[in-house]
Amino acid sequence: MSTSDDGRPADAATPQPEADGTATTGATTGVTTTGVTTKESPAASGGGAGGDVLLEVDGLGKHFPVTAGLLRRQVAAVKAVDGVSFSVRRGQTLGLVGESGCGKTTTGRMIMRLLDPSFGTITFDGHDITSMSQKRMRPLRRDIQMIFQDPYSSLNPRQTVGAIVGAAFRLQKIDTPQGVKKAVQELLELVGLNPEHYNRYPHEFSGGQRQRIGIARTLALKPKLIVADEPVSALDVSVQAQVVNLLEDLQNELDLTYVVIAHDLSVVRHISDRVAVMYLGKIVEIGDRDDLYGRPMHPYTNALLSAVPIPDPSQREGRERIRLQGDVPSPLDPPPACRFHTRCWKAQDICKQVEPPLVELSPGHQAACHFPENTTISATDLVAAQSAATAKTDQAAPQDGAVPKPAEGDD
């Protein structure tokens, strides 16, 4: 393979086996996810080009200050999320994947405005909600809801199901035509529960049923966007398939938009239209689901997909298992330049000196790597694209130690 003067490959195309199989398995659970109907790809459904943008995140970051001394002065910052950008079109599902601690949940909580961003912007349905006060956010919370990871701790054990699901109507002061009880019973029926469960308590339900109660609570106000934080990770495999199918059915029926946070690659592949891969607070690759799973370009994405077990022995032959060396660096002191270079088998000197920006290497498919795989882009075009992207992001780059923006008119 020929290389350019700076060490980049002139042709970085590398064959990679596709992560295929009629029944794929979770990289983290190691068990088969069965009974789930694979979602139609964006290219086939028109989702990749159609529909307006409902959520847009630009250069979003969250640095948690580290203080020390008697005066509690800031001496450092944990860079949990450090400049992520993506958009989600109406009716689409974006899957956010990565190792534990990469910043997925922090990103979701900032979208929900449960955490205030340190920098960057969040635009929802044409409204800039980045520094919007809680008072002004309250009406918009009808349109942005969240499914929490743990179905056990996300429900109040002292309240009945009717009180938990009906709280949304009371807090938002919404009158229902036939009363709150009837509306709650209809929601329970919608998510596959018996309306007679209205007066039961959470401890009387299984894990899958509790997650359905959480989904019913999320749907109460008919939101436009749902942020699902590990919605099935705490459930058994058979129950996972039921909840995933339920989420897809509800999306088709109610025209919902999802941001699904997960580390189970099989779940993300089934439910997502687009997938974004995060590593140590940054997005390293984003693209349409089929393109990303079939032609992963970033070495980290390749390593993740190689860890997905394949139940069919005939499909395992010739498949290379990529084992990453070392641990994930601390977000308190991330590596310079490319944050993956300490564990990457393709790293060279340039990876330790110049941070690769996220650039489009094929239509709708972006990666942040000096040596991308499964692409025919030339070294010259890659350098030109990276230079243009770096010049654009430098204009809005935050300073180290940035502090959260004050909320306007906060009560």
PyMOL commands that set and color helices and strands:
alter all, ss='L'
color gray80, all
select helices_A, chain A and resi 42-45+104-111+134-140+161-171+180-190+195-199+202-204+207-219+237-254+265-271+289-294+299-306+313-316+349-353+379-394
alter helices_A, ss='H'
color red, helices_A
select strands_A, chain A and resi 53-68+73-89+93-97+119-124+127-128+144-147+225-229+257-261+274-279+282-288+359-362+365-367
alter strands_A, ss='S'
color yellow, strands_A
deselect
rebuild
show_as cartoon
